[in-house]
């Protein structure tokens, strides 16, 4: 091991030399795992604070007298539960960081550190057939279905596909061409690939819906996204790889293709297997062509050695393999599924017609009920009005009755007084009648009744 350098690169400076965002992300993950192992306090920090603290601690680490070889062995042992490729990738990240800071290791040490078979996958992985993929995509929404068909017929990596822009497409050529820029690719080199005519039709359907999809996502995520989605987003697939992974897993379960490796607990069929489908089922007449289209260095070197003929060779060989990459042409299950779907469509059409008739009848019933309800409401309002009028009339009659009762009492009192006066008058008349009767009797007897009136004054 060489002496430690005077100038120490921080982790941020180390990662800045790489073009691929995927490489930066993978190496940062490995470096985090290493420094968290020896500095446990980092485990409590958020992402931004963690990155800043790591830049400081990496300098502290390299300036200390730690036994780096022993730390690397300890780190390797802490990764025993990971898949060999993941384990090797994380070890590569930290050893390259040390090497860029002038700390080198014997070749045998790195080889022994990685161990035997470090680059081999230990998970059972399944390469899907045309029929299985045809079944799988039928359980996906249009955006995921299109992405899956693009990956299967082009051989590109999912990380590359997620970075594609609309102007990377040339859909008027035969076969339809996709340009993969150097900043998208794993090795930083640009290339082209193609999609099948079957995928082209699906791609056109997606492009006709894509803007509406963006507007829907904008509305759903306007309060949740850190970076708001905009209407002018020019990505071919304006959604996250994490979202696609969720859809992929659900579709596997619905299609009956979901299986998990008993050892690693990983799915045996994942999006990366689409590259294996591309290489395996294409039945390529030139084996260098799929390697070049997939972005493998060996294929790129072999094909582009004849630079003036490279694209012509790629197109010619791809067109011969295109039919083999079709999802539907070779799928008897899909033909049966289509027949079932057509029969189901007929059933659904009949059901829709029945529902339409029932709906029309219900609308009529609803209209009738609305009319009846309106009449009941009007009758009720009339009854209320009548009751209010009756109440007002009763109040008026009560007032009149009270008034008549008062008049009756006055009249009764008046009649009572009149009756009393009449009785007294009757007595006076009877007394006067008795006087006149007496006078008349005396006159008849010849008495001079006027002589008895002595007290009358002289006239």
The 8 nearest C-alpha neighbors of each residue, nearest first, counted from 0:
[[1, 103, 104, 102, 2, 105, 3, 101],
 [2, 0, 102, 103, 3, 101, 104, 4],
 [3, 1, 4, 0, 102, 101, 103, 5],
 [2, 4, 102, 101, 1, 5, 61, 100],
 [5, 3, 6, 101, 100, 2, 7, 102],
 [4, 6, 7, 3, 100, 2, 62, 101],
 [7, 5, 4, 8, 100, 3, 101, 9],
 [8, 6, 100, 5, 4, 9, 58, 61],
 [7, 9, 12, 13, 100, 10, 6, 99],
 [10, 8, 54, 12, 11, 13, 7, 57],
 [9, 11, 13, 12, 54, 14, 8, 57],
 [10, 12, 14, 9, 13, 15, 54, 8],
 [13, 11, 15, 9, 10, 14, 8, 16],
 [12, 14, 10, 11, 15, 8, 9, 16],
 [15, 13, 11, 16, 12, 23, 17, 10],
 [14, 16, 12, 17, 13, 11, 18, 23],
 [17, 15, 14, 13, 18, 12, 23, 11],
 [18, 16, 15, 19, 14, 23, 22, 20],
 [19, 17, 20, 182, 16, 187, 15, 22],
 [18, 20, 22, 21, 17, 185, 182, 23],
 [19, 21, 23, 22, 24, 18, 17, 183],
 [20, 22, 24, 19, 23, 25, 185, 158],
 [23, 21, 25, 19, 24, 20, 26, 17],
 [24, 22, 20, 26, 21, 25, 14, 27],
 [23, 25, 21, 27, 22, 26, 20, 28],
 [26, 24, 22, 28, 27, 23, 21, 29],
 [27, 25, 92, 29, 23, 28, 24, 22],
 [26, 28, 30, 24, 29, 25, 23, 31],
 [27, 29, 25, 31, 26, 30, 24, 32],
 [30, 28, 89, 26, 32, 27, 31, 92],
 [31, 29, 27, 33, 32, 28, 93, 26],
 [30, 32, 28, 34, 33, 29, 35, 27],
 [31, 33, 29, 35, 30, 34, 36, 28],
 [34, 32, 30, 36, 31, 35, 74, 29],
 [33, 35, 36, 37, 31, 38, 32, 30],
 [36, 34, 38, 39, 32, 37, 41, 33],
 [35, 37, 34, 33, 38, 39, 32, 74],
 [36, 38, 34, 35, 39, 33, 70, 74],
 [37, 39, 35, 40, 34, 36, 41, 42],
 [40, 38, 35, 41, 42, 36, 37, 34],
 [41, 39, 42, 38, 43, 35, 44, 37],
 [42, 40, 39, 43, 44, 35, 38, 49],
 [43, 41, 40, 39, 44, 35, 38, 49],
 [42, 44, 41, 40, 45, 39, 49, 35],
 [45, 43, 49, 41, 42, 48, 46, 40],
 [44, 46, 48, 49, 47, 43, 42, 50],
 [45, 47, 49, 48, 50, 44, 51, 43],
 [48, 46, 50, 49, 45, 51, 44, 52],
 [47, 49, 51, 45, 50, 46, 44, 52],
 [48, 50, 46, 52, 44, 47, 51, 45],
 [51, 49, 53, 47, 52, 48, 46, 54],
 [52, 50, 48, 54, 53, 49, 47, 55],
 [51, 53, 49, 55, 54, 50, 48, 56],
 [52, 54, 56, 50, 55, 51, 57, 49],
 [55, 53, 9, 51, 52, 57, 10, 56],
 [54, 56, 52, 53, 58, 57, 59, 51],
 [57, 55, 59, 53, 58, 54, 60, 52],
 [56, 58, 60, 59, 54, 55, 53, 61],
 [59, 57, 61, 56, 60, 55, 62, 7],
 [58, 60, 56, 62, 57, 61, 63, 55],
 [59, 61, 57, 63, 58, 62, 56, 65],
 [62, 60, 58, 63, 59, 57, 3, 64],
 [61, 63, 59, 60, 58, 64, 3, 57],
 [64, 62, 60, 61, 65, 59, 58, 66],
 [65, 63, 66, 62, 61, 60, 67, 3],
 [64, 66, 63, 67, 60, 70, 61, 69],
 [65, 67, 69, 68, 70, 64, 71, 63],
 [66, 68, 70, 69, 65, 71, 64, 72],
 [69, 67, 71, 70, 66, 72, 104, 108],
 [68, 70, 72, 71, 67, 66, 73, 74],
 [71, 69, 67, 73, 68, 72, 74, 66],
 [72, 70, 74, 68, 73, 69, 75, 67],
 [71, 73, 75, 69, 74, 70, 76, 68],
 [74, 72, 70, 76, 71, 75, 69, 77],
 [75, 73, 71, 77, 72, 76, 70, 33],
 [74, 76, 72, 78, 73, 77, 71, 90],
 [75, 77, 73, 78, 74, 79, 72, 71],
 [78, 76, 74, 75, 79, 73, 80, 36],
 [79, 77, 76, 75, 80, 81, 86, 74],
 [78, 80, 76, 81, 77, 75, 86, 82],
 [81, 79, 78, 82, 77, 263, 86, 83],
 [82, 80, 79, 78, 86, 85, 83, 263],
 [81, 83, 85, 84, 86, 121, 80, 120],
 [84, 82, 117, 86, 85, 87, 118, 81],
 [85, 83, 118, 87, 86, 82, 117, 88],
 [86, 84, 88, 82, 83, 87, 81, 89],
 [85, 87, 83, 89, 84, 88, 81, 78],
 [88, 86, 90, 84, 85, 89, 113, 83],
 [89, 87, 91, 85, 86, 90, 84, 92],
 [90, 88, 29, 92, 91, 86, 87, 85],
 [89, 91, 87, 92, 93, 88, 94, 86],
 [92, 90, 88, 94, 89, 93, 95, 87],
 [91, 93, 26, 89, 90, 95, 94, 29],
 [92, 94, 96, 90, 95, 91, 30, 97],
 [95, 93, 97, 91, 96, 92, 98, 90],
 [96, 94, 98, 97, 92, 93, 91, 99],
 [95, 97, 93, 99, 94, 98, 92, 100],
 [98, 96, 94, 100, 102, 95, 99, 93],
 [97, 99, 102, 95, 101, 103, 100, 96],
 [100, 98, 96, 101, 97, 95, 102, 13],
 [99, 101, 97, 98, 102, 7, 8, 4],
 [102, 100, 98, 99, 4, 103, 3, 97],
 [103, 101, 98, 97, 1, 100, 0, 3],
 [102, 104, 98, 0, 1, 101, 105, 97],
 [103, 105, 0, 106, 108, 102, 109, 98],
 [106, 104, 108, 107, 109, 103, 0, 110],
 [107, 105, 108, 109, 110, 104, 111, 103],
 [106, 108, 110, 105, 109, 111, 112, 104],
 [109, 107, 111, 105, 110, 106, 112, 104],
 [110, 108, 112, 106, 111, 107, 113, 105],
 [111, 109, 107, 112, 108, 113, 114, 106],
 [112, 110, 114, 108, 113, 109, 107, 115],
 [113, 111, 109, 110, 114, 108, 72, 75],
 [114, 112, 111, 110, 117, 87, 109, 115],
 [115, 113, 111, 112, 117, 110, 116, 109],
 [114, 116, 117, 113, 111, 110, 118, 119],
 [115, 117, 119, 118, 114, 83, 113, 120],
 [116, 118, 83, 115, 119, 113, 114, 84],
 [119, 117, 84, 116, 83, 120, 87, 115],
 [118, 120, 116, 117, 121, 83, 84, 82],
 [121, 119, 122, 83, 84, 118, 82, 123],
 [120, 122, 119, 123, 82, 83, 263, 262],
 [123, 121, 120, 260, 124, 263, 267, 265],
 [122, 124, 267, 260, 121, 125, 120, 259],
 [125, 123, 267, 122, 268, 126, 272, 266],
 [124, 126, 268, 267, 127, 123, 272, 269],
 [125, 127, 276, 272, 275, 128, 124, 268],
 [128, 126, 131, 125, 276, 132, 129, 272],
 [127, 129, 131, 130, 132, 126, 276, 280],
 [130, 128, 326, 132, 131, 133, 330, 325],
 [129, 131, 330, 133, 128, 132, 326, 134],
 [132, 130, 134, 128, 133, 129, 127, 135],
 [133, 131, 135, 129, 134, 130, 136, 128],
 [132, 134, 326, 130, 131, 135, 136, 327],
 [133, 135, 131, 132, 137, 136, 130, 254],
 [134, 136, 132, 137, 133, 254, 138, 250],
 [137, 135, 144, 139, 138, 133, 134, 132],
 [136, 138, 135, 134, 139, 133, 144, 140],
 [137, 139, 250, 136, 135, 253, 140, 254],
 [138, 140, 136, 144, 137, 143, 250, 141],
 [141, 139, 143, 142, 144, 138, 137, 136],
 [140, 142, 144, 143, 145, 139, 205, 204],
 [143, 141, 145, 144, 140, 146, 205, 236],
 [144, 142, 146, 145, 141, 140, 139, 147],
 [143, 145, 141, 136, 147, 139, 146, 142],
 [146, 144, 148, 142, 143, 147, 202, 141],
 [145, 147, 143, 149, 148, 144, 150, 142],
 [148, 146, 144, 150, 145, 149, 143, 151],
 [147, 149, 151, 145, 150, 146, 198, 152],
 [150, 148, 146, 152, 147, 151, 153, 145],
 [151, 149, 147, 153, 148, 154, 152, 155],
 [152, 150, 273, 148, 149, 277, 153, 154],
 [151, 153, 194, 149, 150, 195, 324, 154],
 [154, 152, 194, 193, 150, 155, 151, 149],
 [155, 153, 274, 293, 277, 150, 151, 152],
 [156, 154, 293, 153, 150, 157, 159, 160],
 [155, 157, 159, 158, 160, 154, 150, 271],
 [156, 158, 160, 159, 161, 155, 150, 271],
 [159, 157, 161, 156, 160, 162, 183, 240],
 [160, 158, 183, 156, 157, 162, 161, 184],
 [159, 161, 157, 163, 162, 158, 156, 155],
 [160, 162, 158, 159, 163, 236, 157, 240],
 [163, 161, 160, 159, 183, 164, 234, 158],
 [164, 162, 160, 235, 161, 234, 167, 159],
 [165, 163, 234, 235, 167, 166, 233, 162],
 [164, 166, 235, 167, 233, 168, 234, 163],
 [165, 167, 168, 164, 169, 233, 163, 178],
 [168, 166, 178, 164, 165, 177, 163, 169],
 [169, 167, 177, 166, 165, 170, 176, 178],
 [170, 168, 176, 171, 175, 177, 172, 167],
 [169, 171, 175, 172, 168, 176, 199, 173],
 [170, 172, 169, 175, 173, 174, 176, 168],
 [173, 171, 175, 174, 170, 169, 176, 193],
 [174, 172, 175, 171, 176, 170, 314, 318],
 [173, 175, 172, 176, 193, 194, 195, 314],
 [176, 174, 170, 172, 173, 193, 194, 169],
 [175, 177, 193, 169, 192, 174, 168, 170],
 [178, 176, 168, 192, 167, 191, 193, 169],
 [177, 179, 191, 167, 180, 190, 168, 192],
 [180, 178, 190, 189, 191, 183, 177, 181],
 [181, 179, 189, 183, 182, 178, 184, 190],
 [180, 182, 189, 188, 187, 184, 183, 179],
 [181, 183, 180, 187, 184, 19, 18, 188],
 [184, 182, 159, 180, 181, 162, 179, 185],
 [185, 183, 187, 181, 186, 182, 159, 188],
 [184, 186, 187, 19, 183, 21, 22, 188],
 [187, 185, 188, 184, 181, 19, 294, 296],
 [186, 188, 181, 184, 185, 182, 189, 19],
 [189, 187, 181, 186, 184, 190, 180, 182],
 [188, 190, 181, 180, 179, 187, 184, 191],
 [191, 189, 179, 178, 188, 180, 192, 294],
 [190, 192, 178, 179, 177, 292, 176, 193],
 [191, 193, 292, 177, 153, 176, 178, 190],
 [192, 194, 176, 153, 175, 177, 174, 195],
 [195, 193, 152, 153, 175, 198, 149, 199],
 [194, 196, 198, 197, 321, 152, 199, 174],
 [195, 197, 199, 198, 200, 194, 174, 175],
 [196, 198, 195, 199, 200, 201, 325, 194],
 [197, 199, 201, 195, 196, 200, 148, 202],
 [198, 200, 196, 202, 201, 197, 195, 203],
 [201, 199, 203, 202, 198, 197, 196, 204],
 [202, 200, 198, 204, 199, 203, 145, 205],
 [201, 203, 199, 205, 200, 204, 198, 145],
 [204, 202, 206, 200, 205, 201, 199, 207],
 [203, 205, 201, 207, 202, 206, 200, 208],
 [206, 204, 202, 208, 203, 207, 209, 201],
 [207, 205, 209, 203, 208, 204, 202, 210],
 [206, 208, 204, 205, 209, 203, 210, 211],
 [209, 207, 205, 206, 211, 210, 212, 204],
 [208, 210, 206, 212, 211, 205, 207, 213],
 [211, 209, 213, 212, 208, 214, 230, 207],
 [210, 212, 214, 213, 209, 208, 215, 207],
 [211, 213, 209, 215, 210, 214, 216, 208],
 [214, 212, 210, 216, 211, 215, 217, 209],
 [213, 215, 217, 211, 216, 212, 218, 210],
 [216, 214, 212, 218, 213, 217, 219, 211],
 [217, 215, 219, 213, 218, 214, 220, 212],
 [218, 216, 214, 220, 215, 219, 221, 228],
 [217, 219, 215, 216, 221, 220, 214, 222],
 [220, 218, 216, 217, 221, 215, 222, 223],
 [219, 221, 223, 217, 222, 224, 218, 216],
 [220, 222, 218, 217, 223, 219, 224, 227],
 [221, 223, 220, 224, 219, 225, 227, 218],
 [224, 222, 220, 221, 225, 219, 227, 226],
 [223, 225, 226, 227, 220, 221, 222, 228],
 [224, 226, 227, 223, 222, 221, 228, 220],
 [225, 227, 224, 228, 223, 221, 229, 220],
 [228, 226, 224, 225, 221, 229, 217, 220],
 [227, 229, 217, 226, 230, 232, 213, 216],
 [230, 228, 231, 232, 227, 217, 213, 214],
 [229, 231, 232, 213, 214, 228, 210, 217],
 [230, 232, 229, 233, 228, 210, 234, 213],
 [233, 231, 229, 230, 234, 228, 237, 213],
 [234, 232, 164, 165, 231, 235, 237, 166],
 [235, 233, 164, 237, 236, 163, 232, 165],
 [234, 236, 164, 165, 163, 237, 233, 161],
 [235, 237, 234, 238, 161, 142, 163, 146],
 [238, 236, 234, 235, 239, 232, 213, 161],
 [237, 239, 236, 240, 242, 243, 161, 241],
 [240, 238, 242, 241, 243, 237, 161, 236],
 [239, 241, 243, 242, 244, 238, 161, 158],
 [242, 240, 244, 239, 243, 245, 238, 246],
 [241, 243, 239, 245, 240, 244, 246, 238],
 [242, 244, 240, 246, 241, 245, 247, 143],
 [245, 243, 247, 241, 242, 246, 240, 248],
 [246, 244, 242, 248, 243, 247, 249, 241],
 [245, 247, 243, 249, 244, 248, 250, 242],
 [248, 246, 244, 250, 245, 249, 243, 251],
 [249, 247, 251, 245, 250, 246, 244, 252],
 [248, 250, 246, 252, 251, 247, 253, 245],
 [249, 251, 253, 138, 247, 252, 248, 254],
 [252, 250, 257, 256, 248, 254, 249, 253],
 [251, 253, 257, 255, 249, 250, 254, 256],
 [252, 254, 250, 255, 251, 249, 138, 256],
 [255, 253, 251, 252, 256, 135, 250, 134],
 [254, 256, 252, 253, 257, 251, 250, 258],
 [257, 255, 251, 254, 252, 258, 253, 268],
 [258, 256, 251, 252, 255, 259, 266, 248],
 [257, 259, 266, 267, 256, 260, 268, 265],
 [260, 258, 266, 265, 264, 267, 261, 257],
 [259, 261, 264, 265, 262, 263, 122, 123],
 [262, 260, 264, 263, 259, 265, 122, 123],
 [263, 261, 260, 264, 122, 121, 265, 259],
 [262, 264, 265, 260, 122, 261, 82, 121],
 [265, 263, 260, 259, 261, 262, 266, 122],
 [264, 266, 259, 263, 260, 267, 122, 261],
 [267, 265, 259, 268, 258, 260, 269, 264],
 [266, 268, 124, 125, 259, 123, 258, 260],
 [267, 269, 125, 266, 124, 272, 270, 126],
 [268, 270, 271, 272, 266, 267, 273, 247],
 [271, 269, 272, 273, 268, 157, 147, 247],
 [270, 272, 273, 269, 274, 156, 157, 275],
 [273, 271, 275, 274, 270, 269, 126, 276],
 [272, 274, 276, 151, 271, 275, 270, 277],
 [275, 273, 154, 277, 272, 276, 271, 278],
 [274, 276, 272, 278, 273, 277, 279, 126],
 [275, 277, 273, 279, 274, 278, 280, 126],
 [278, 276, 274, 275, 154, 279, 151, 281],
 [277, 279, 275, 276, 281, 289, 280, 274],
 [280, 278, 276, 277, 281, 275, 282, 126],
 [279, 281, 282, 276, 277, 278, 323, 324],
 [280, 282, 320, 323, 283, 324, 279, 277],
 [283, 281, 280, 320, 279, 284, 323, 278],
 [282, 284, 281, 285, 286, 320, 316, 289],
 [283, 285, 286, 282, 316, 320, 319, 288],
 [284, 286, 283, 287, 288, 316, 289, 282],
 [287, 285, 288, 283, 289, 284, 290, 298],
 [286, 288, 298, 290, 285, 289, 291, 301],
 [287, 289, 291, 290, 286, 285, 313, 292],
 [290, 288, 292, 291, 287, 278, 293, 286],
 [289, 291, 298, 293, 295, 287, 288, 292],
 [292, 290, 298, 299, 294, 288, 293, 289],
 [293, 291, 289, 192, 294, 290, 288, 154],
 [294, 292, 154, 290, 155, 291, 295, 289],
 [295, 293, 291, 292, 290, 296, 299, 190],
 [296, 294, 290, 297, 298, 291, 293, 299],
 [295, 297, 299, 298, 300, 294, 291, 290],
 [298, 296, 300, 299, 295, 301, 290, 291],
 [299, 297, 291, 290, 287, 301, 300, 296],
 [300, 298, 291, 296, 302, 301, 297, 303],
 [299, 301, 297, 298, 303, 302, 304, 296],
 [300, 302, 298, 304, 299, 303, 297, 287],
 [303, 301, 299, 304, 309, 300, 298, 305],
 [302, 304, 306, 305, 309, 300, 299, 301],
 [303, 305, 302, 306, 301, 300, 309, 299],
 [306, 304, 303, 308, 307, 309, 302, 301],
 [305, 307, 303, 309, 308, 304, 302, 310],
 [308, 306, 305, 309, 310, 303, 311, 304],
 [307, 309, 311, 306, 305, 310, 312, 303],
 [310, 308, 306, 312, 303, 311, 302, 305],
 [311, 309, 313, 312, 308, 314, 307, 306],
 [310, 312, 314, 308, 313, 309, 315, 307],
 [313, 311, 315, 309, 310, 314, 308, 316],
 [312, 314, 310, 311, 316, 315, 317, 288],
 [315, 313, 317, 311, 312, 316, 318, 310],
 [314, 316, 312, 318, 317, 313, 311, 319],
 [315, 317, 319, 313, 318, 314, 312, 320],
 [316, 318, 320, 314, 319, 315, 321, 313],
 [319, 317, 321, 315, 320, 316, 314, 174],
 [320, 318, 316, 317, 321, 315, 322, 283],
 [319, 321, 317, 281, 323, 318, 322, 283],
 [322, 320, 318, 324, 323, 319, 195, 317],
 [321, 323, 325, 324, 320, 319, 318, 328],
 [322, 324, 281, 321, 320, 325, 280, 282],
 [325, 323, 321, 322, 281, 152, 280, 326],
 [326, 324, 322, 323, 327, 328, 129, 321],
 [327, 325, 129, 133, 328, 130, 132, 324],
 [326, 328, 330, 329, 325, 133, 333, 130],
 [327, 329, 330, 325, 326, 322, 331, 129],
 [330, 328, 327, 331, 326, 129, 130, 325],
 [329, 331, 130, 327, 333, 332, 328, 334],
 [332, 330, 334, 333, 335, 329, 130, 327],
 [331, 333, 335, 330, 334, 336, 130, 134],
 [332, 334, 336, 330, 335, 331, 337, 327],
 [335, 333, 337, 331, 336, 332, 338, 330],
 [336, 334, 338, 332, 333, 337, 339, 331],
 [335, 337, 333, 339, 334, 338, 332, 340],
 [336, 338, 340, 334, 339, 335, 333, 341],
 [339, 337, 341, 335, 340, 336, 342, 334],
 [338, 340, 336, 342, 337, 341, 343, 335],
 [339, 341, 343, 337, 338, 342, 344, 336],
 [342, 340, 344, 338, 343, 339, 337, 345],
 [343, 341, 339, 345, 344, 340, 338, 346],
 [342, 344, 340, 346, 341, 345, 339, 347],
 [343, 345, 341, 347, 342, 346, 340, 348],
 [346, 344, 348, 342, 347, 343, 349, 341],
 [345, 347, 343, 349, 344, 348, 350, 342],
 [346, 348, 350, 344, 345, 349, 351, 343],
 [349, 347, 345, 351, 350, 346, 344, 352],
 [350, 348, 352, 346, 347, 351, 353, 345],
 [349, 351, 347, 353, 348, 352, 354, 346],
 [350, 352, 354, 348, 353, 349, 347, 355],
 [351, 353, 355, 349, 354, 350, 348, 356],
 [354, 352, 350, 356, 355, 351, 357, 349],
 [353, 355, 351, 357, 352, 356, 358, 350],
 [354, 356, 358, 352, 353, 357, 351, 359],
 [357, 355, 359, 353, 358, 354, 352, 360],
 [358, 356, 354, 360, 359, 355, 361, 353],
 [357, 359, 355, 361, 356, 360, 354, 362],
 [360, 358, 362, 356, 357, 361, 355, 363],
 [361, 359, 363, 357, 362, 358, 364, 356],
 [360, 362, 364, 358, 363, 359, 365, 357],
 [361, 363, 365, 359, 360, 364, 358, 366],
 [364, 362, 366, 360, 361, 365, 367, 359],
 [365, 363, 361, 367, 366, 362, 368, 360],
 [364, 366, 362, 368, 363, 367, 361, 369],
 [365, 367, 369, 363, 364, 368, 362, 370],
 [368, 366, 364, 370, 369, 365, 363, 371],
 [369, 367, 365, 371, 370, 366, 372, 364],
 [368, 370, 366, 372, 367, 371, 365, 373],
 [369, 371, 373, 367, 368, 372, 366, 374],
 [372, 370, 368, 374, 373, 369, 375, 367],
 [371, 373, 375, 369, 370, 374, 368, 376],
 [372, 374, 370, 376, 371, 375, 369, 377],
 [375, 373, 377, 371, 376, 372, 378, 370],
 [376, 374, 372, 378, 377, 373, 379, 371],
 [375, 377, 373, 379, 374, 378, 372, 380],
 [376, 378, 374, 380, 379, 375, 381, 373],
 [379, 377, 381, 375, 380, 376, 374, 382],
 [378, 380, 382, 376, 377, 381, 375, 383],
 [379, 381, 377, 383, 378, 382, 376, 384],
 [382, 380, 384, 378, 383, 379, 385, 377],
 [383, 381, 385, 379, 384, 380, 386, 378],
 [382, 384, 380, 386, 381, 385, 387, 379],
 [383, 385, 381, 387, 382, 386, 380, 388],
 [386, 384, 388, 382, 387, 383, 389, 381],
 [385, 387, 389, 383, 388, 384, 390, 382],
 [386, 388, 390, 384, 385, 389, 383, 391],
 [389, 387, 385, 391, 390, 386, 392, 384],
 [390, 388, 386, 392, 391, 387, 385, 393],
 [389, 391, 387, 393, 388, 392, 386, 394],
 [390, 392, 388, 394, 389, 393, 387, 395],
 [393, 391, 395, 389, 394, 390, 396, 388],
 [394, 392, 396, 390, 395, 391, 397, 389],
 [393, 395, 397, 391, 392, 396, 390, 398],
 [396, 394, 392, 398, 393, 397, 391, 399],
 [397, 395, 399, 393, 398, 394, 400, 392],
 [396, 398, 400, 394, 395, 399, 393, 401],
 [397, 399, 395, 401, 396, 400, 402, 394],
 [400, 398, 402, 396, 401, 397, 403, 395],
 [399, 401, 397, 403, 402, 398, 396, 404],
 [400, 402, 404, 398, 399, 403, 397, 405],
 [401, 403, 399, 405, 400, 404, 398, 406],
 [404, 402, 406, 400, 405, 401, 407, 399],
 [403, 405, 407, 401, 402, 406, 400, 408],
 [404, 406, 408, 402, 403, 407, 401, 409],
 [407, 405, 403, 409, 408, 404, 410, 402],
 [406, 408, 404, 410, 405, 409, 403, 411],
 [407, 409, 411, 405, 406, 410, 412, 404],
 [410, 408, 406, 412, 411, 407, 413, 405],
 [411, 409, 413, 407, 412, 408, 414, 406],
 [412, 410, 408, 414, 413, 409, 407, 415],
 [411, 413, 415, 409, 410, 414, 408, 416],
 [414, 412, 410, 416, 411, 415, 417, 409],
 [415, 413, 417, 411, 416, 412, 418, 410],
 [414, 416, 412, 418, 413, 417, 411, 419],
 [415, 417, 419, 413, 414, 418, 420, 412],
 [418, 416, 414, 420, 419, 415, 421, 413],
 [417, 419, 421, 415, 416, 420, 414, 422],
 [420, 418, 416, 422, 417, 421, 415, 423],
 [419, 421, 417, 423, 422, 418, 424, 416],
 [422, 420, 424, 418, 423, 419, 425, 417],
 [423, 421, 425, 419, 420, 424, 418, 426],
 [422, 424, 420, 426, 425, 421, 427, 419],
 [425, 423, 421, 427, 426, 422, 420, 428],
 [426, 424, 422, 428, 423, 427, 421, 429],
 [425, 427, 429, 423, 424, 428, 430, 422],
 [426, 428, 424, 430, 425, 429, 431, 423],
 [429, 427, 431, 425, 430, 426, 432, 424],
 [428, 430, 432, 426, 431, 427, 425, 433],
 [429, 431, 427, 433, 428, 432, 426, 434],
 [432, 430, 428, 434, 433, 429, 427, 435],
 [433, 431, 429, 435, 434, 430, 428, 436],
 [432, 434, 436, 430, 431, 435, 429, 437],
 [435, 433, 431, 437, 432, 436, 438, 430],
 [434, 436, 438, 432, 437, 433, 439, 431],
 [437, 435, 439, 433, 434, 438, 432, 440],
 [436, 438, 434, 440, 435, 439, 433, 441],
 [439, 437, 435, 441, 440, 436, 442, 434],
 [438, 440, 442, 436, 437, 441, 435, 443],
 [439, 441, 443, 437, 438, 442, 436, 444],
 [442, 440, 444, 438, 443, 446, 439, 437],
 [443, 441, 439, 445, 444, 446, 440, 438],
 [442, 444, 440, 441, 445, 439, 446, 438],
 [445, 443, 441, 442, 446, 440, 439, 447],
 [446, 444, 442, 443, 447, 441, 448, 440],
 [445, 447, 442, 441, 444, 448, 443, 449],
 [448, 446, 449, 450, 445, 442, 451, 441],
 [447, 449, 450, 451, 446, 442, 438, 441],
 [448, 450, 451, 452, 447, 453, 446, 438],
 [451, 449, 452, 448, 447, 453, 446, 454],
 [450, 452, 449, 448, 453, 447, 454, 455],
 [451, 453, 450, 449, 454, 455, 448, 456],
 [454, 452, 455, 451, 450, 456, 449, 457],
 [453, 455, 452, 456, 451, 457, 450, 449],
 [456, 454, 453, 452, 457, 458, 451, 449],
 [455, 457, 454, 458, 453, 452, 449, 450],
 [458, 456, 455, 454, 453, 452, 449, 450],
 [457, 456, 455, 454, 453, 452, 449, 450]]
